[in-house]
Amino acid sequence: MLKKRILLFEVRDLYDIYKMLERKTTLERELTNKKLAYHRLSFDTSVFIKRCERLQPHWNNELQSLIETVVPYQKALDAVKKAVKDIN
């Protein structure tokens, strides 16, 4: 079940990454790969972006029950895409 969860990328995951970036957190490829290695995975930028792009239809519905003001999907996606392309 956990492996299935790690392969699924959900709206709240994208939102959490966006909020981390807002707080000036730097994404690190080495740390990301260490976390994914447990599941025999490695970080792939294009796969990650594709998964993020599939979240748009669910963005508002899933977040409005969790947070007061929903960040526009495109704003979050653009910030995360930029950070992922610059990942160390």
Secondary structure, DSSP 8 states (H G I E B T S, - for coil): -HHHHHH---HHHHHHHHHHHHTT----HHHHHHHHHTTT----HHHHHHHHHTTGGGHHHHHTTT-SS---HHHHHHHHHHHHHT--
